[in-house]
Amino acid sequence: MKKENKKVIYWLLIGCILIFIMVVVGGITRLTHSGLSISNYKLISGTIPPMNDIEWQEAFDLYKQYPEYQKLNTHFDLQDFKDIYFWEWLHRVLGRFIGVVFFIPFLYFLVRKQLSKPTIKKSIILLILGGFQGFLGWYMVKSGLVDNPDVSHYRLAAHLTTAFITFAYTFWVALDLIFPNKKEINKKIRNLIRFGLGILIIQIIYGAFVAGLDAGFIHNHWPMMNEGKFIHETVYIEQSPVYKNFIEGKSGVQFVHRMLAYLVALIIIIIWNKTIKLEITNYQKKAINFLLVMVGVQFLLGVLTIIMQVPVWLGVAHQVGAFVLLSIMTFALHRFSK
């Protein structure tokens, strides 16, 4: 790591930490069904929550105009509304704060000429990803304010996956500066990690599908979906045409998520096995070993989440596990790339 890059590296790593916190709060927001509590979008003034009883009542009255209250939460009083409002407000404020943390230091480093041309290009991509992430958040919430009192699971998946990708790319840019002199070690291992990373991202998308469809609250057994059934009949007969079962049906989506978990674990075990006898660096060895441990932890968290019918703390822990697994996979790929 070059001394002149230290401030830039710290900036990027702080961004990574903030995105991590954002994902955790987003998970809590989803699991507590708080995401539709703020139905209007105010970029600046929206950072300030209601400050008195009159403003709280106005916000609650606005919430009452939308399907979630009218179809699901007519029993809510003002205190119930305040409870769900907090998580959505915090989630939005964090998003704005991350935008400031990225943009202002970027301008500072740009003016001070502390960014190389490649880093400038990568930083611009990060800013675009961040802005797109904010747009997807608004687009997602909008889908739950019309008829159905729930957000589109497709839009939820896009929002969550973009957050994961933004984190991974931010981490990658930081790693480029921490390890400026990379060397290619083994193309086969690199390509295998790339493949594993691709499957992991698909698994993250399906995790969002499960969350968006509340598919974790059914088939709460393991390894069978129900007692004695590895594949429940609703996996393939719930929707028509058949393919919709695997992208819109609760049973089908959960089944795919289960199967992808086995595949991700298998790929990581293969990567670990193929690197045992290779002469690799200490960083590479640690990355692969941590990858093996973390996939085991994440698999266990997934099983427990299903069996215990998605308690909030465990659902969040499972999402955090996916985040950590992606981080280690990104680091491993970086260490095995040019």
N, C-alpha and C positions, 0 to 999 in steps of 0.2 A: 504494500500500500504506500503510495507516494504521499509525502507530508502535505503537499498543496491540495490534495483531494479529501483530506480529513473532514472538513466542514461539509462538503458536498455529500460525503458518505453518511455522516450523521444525519443530515437533512433527509436523505432517502430512507435511512433505517427508521427514523422517527415517523416518516410517512407510512412505512410498513406496520409499525406498532399501532398507529392510529386506524389504519384500515382493519387491522385485526380487532381492535376494540369496536369498530363500527360493525363488523360482521357479528360479533358477540351480541351487541345491543340489538342488531337486526333480528337475530335468532330469538332473543327474548320477546321482541316486539311481535314476531310472528306467532310464537307459542302461547303468548298471553292474549292473542287476538286483539292487539292494540293498533294494528296498521291502518285502520279506516277511521280512527277517532278524529283526525284533522282532515276535513274535507276540502279546505281551501289551501291554495299554494301562494304564500307570500315570501319572496326570497329574502327580503331584509327585515321587515317588521315581524315576520313569522318566527324570528329567533327569540322574541320576547313572549313568554306565555301569558295567559290571563293574569292580571295583577290584583283583581278585586272581585267581589261577589257578582257585580253586574257583568263584568267581562266573562267570568266563568259561566254565568247563565246564558249569555249570548252565544258562547261557544257550544254549550250543551244544546241550545235550541237549534243551532245550525246542524249539529250531529243528528238531531231528531228528524231532519228532513230527508235522510238518506236510508237506503234499504237495510243496512245493518241494524239500526235501531228499530225500524218499523217491522222487520221480520224476525229478528233474533233477540234484541235487547230492550224490549219495551218495559221490562222490569227494572231497568237501570235507574238509579237516582244520581244526583250530582256527584256524590263521592265515588260511585262506581265509574262514572265517566272520567273523573280526575285520575283514577288509577290507570286506566288505559291510555289516557292522554299523555301521561308522563313519558312512557316508553317511546311513543311515536315522536313526541317533541324532541326528546333526547337524540333519537336516531337522526332526525332532520338537522338538528343543530350540529351534531358531529360531522355530518356531511358537509355543511357549510364551512365548519372549522378546518376540515381537511383541505378543502379548496383553497382557503387562505394560506394554510401552512405550505401547500405546494406552490402556489402562484407567487406570493411575495418574495420568498427566498430565491425562487427561480429568477425573478427580475433582478434581485440584488446580485446574484452570482453572474448573471448575464452582463450587467453594467460593469461589474468588477473584473470581467473577463476571466473568471475562474472555472469556466466550463469549456471543455474541448468541443470541437464541432460534432463528433459522434454523440457526446453526452447531451448537447443542445437538441439534436434531432430526437434522441430517446426521451428527453424531458418533455418535448412538445407532444410526443405520442402519449406520454403519461397524462398530460393536461387534457388531451382529447379524450382519453379513456375516462378520466375523472368526470369531465363534463357529460359524457355519454351515460355514465353511471347515474348521475343526478337526474338526467332526462328519463332513464328507465325506471327510476324510483317513482317519479311523477306518473309515468305511463302505466305502471303497475297499479298504483293506488286508484287511478281513474277507472280501471276496469271493475272495481268493486263498488262504484258509486252510481251505477245505472239501475240494473234490475237484480242481479245476483249479489247478495251481501258478502261476497268473497272475491279476492283478486284472482285473476287468471293465473293458473299454475305455469303457463308458458311464460308469461311476463315475469312472474316471480323467479323462474329459473334463469331467465335472461339477466335479471337484476343481480341475483346472487352470483351467477357464474362470472359476470363482468367484474364483480368485486374481487373474486378469487384471482381472475386473470390479471387485474390491475395490480393486486398485491404481488403476484408472481413476477410480473414484469418489472415492478419497482425493485424488488429484491434482486432480480437478475442484473439490473443496471448498477445497483450498489456493489454486487459481486464483481462486475467488470472493473470497477475502480479499486476494490479491495485486492483482487488478484489480476493485475494488469498483464502478467505474462502467463498465459495459459498454453498448454500443449496437448495435442491429441494423443491419447493413450491407446484406446481400443474402439474402433468403429462399431464393432458388433455390440459391445456393452452400451455405447452411447445410443445406438439405434434402438436397443432393447429398452433403455430407460425412456427414450422418446415415446416409444409405443406404450409403455406403462403409464407415462404422463398423460397421453391421449385418452387412454381407458379411464384413468382417474378423473379426468375432467368430465367425461361422459357420466361417470358414477356420481359426480357432484351435481350434474344436471338432473339426474334421476332422484338424487336426494331432495332436490328442490321440488320435483314433481310430487314426491311422497308428502312433503310438507304442505304443498299447495292444495293437494287433494285430501289432506288428512288421512292418508292411506296407512299411516302407522298405527291407527286405532283399531285396525282389523287384523285377523290372522295372527294373533299374539302368542304364537308358539314358535319353537325352534328345536331341531332343524326342519320340522314339518310346518307347513303353513297352518294346518289345523291338525288335530290329533289323527295320525295315520295317513295324512295326505301331504306329500311333498309338493304337489301342484294342485291347488284347489280348482274345482271346475269353473269358478267365476273368473279365473285368469283368462279364459278364452271364450266365455259365453256372455260376459257382462255387457260388451259393446258390439255394435255392428256398423261397418264391416270389421272383420276380426282384428286387423292391425291396430284399430283404435283402442283395443284392450290394453295395449302395451304403451300407449302414450296418454290415454285419458281415463282408463278404467282403474279404479283403486287397487283391485287385486292384481291386475296385470303389471301395473307400475311397481307395486311392492315386490312382485316376483322378479322383475328385471333388476331391481335394486339389490335384491338378495343374490342373484346370480353374478352380477357384476362385482359384488364384494368378494366372492370366491375367486373370480378372475383376477382382480387386482392383487389379492393375496398370493395367488399362484405365480403371477408375473414377478412379483418382488422376491419370492422364494427362489425363482429361477435366476434372477439377477444376482442374488446373494450367492447361490451355488456356483455360478459361473465365474465369480470373482475370487472365490476362496483360494485358488491356486495361482492367481495372477500376481505379478509384482506390481502393486499399486501404491500410491502415496498414502500417507497417514490420513489426510483429509478424505480421500476417496474411500478408504476402509471404514472410517467413522461414519461417513454418509450412508454407506450400504448397510452397516450394522444398525444404525439408528432407524433406517428405513424398515428393516425387518422387525425391529421391536415395535415401532409405531404402527405398522399395519396390523400386528397382533392386538395391540391396545384398541385400535379403531374398530377392528372386527368385533372384539368383545363388547365395546360400547354400543355397537349397532345391535347386537343380539340382546343386550340388556334393555335397550330402548324399546325394542319390539315386545319383549316379554313383559315389561313393566308398563306398557301402554303409554309411552311417551310422557313421562313427567317432565316438567319444564327444565329442571336442572340437568337431567340426563340428555334431553334433546339438545340443549345448548352444548353440553360436553361432547356429544357426538359431532356436532357441527365444528366445534373447536378442533376435535381430532382430525377432521378432514382438512382443516386449515393447516395444522402442523404437518400432516402427511404430505400435503402439496408443497410446503416449505422445504421439507427434507428432499423430496423428489426433485425440486428445482435446483437445490444446492448440489445434489448428486449429478444431475445432468450438466450443470455448469462445470463441475470438476472433471467430467469426462469429455468435455468439448474443447475445441480449439481455443 
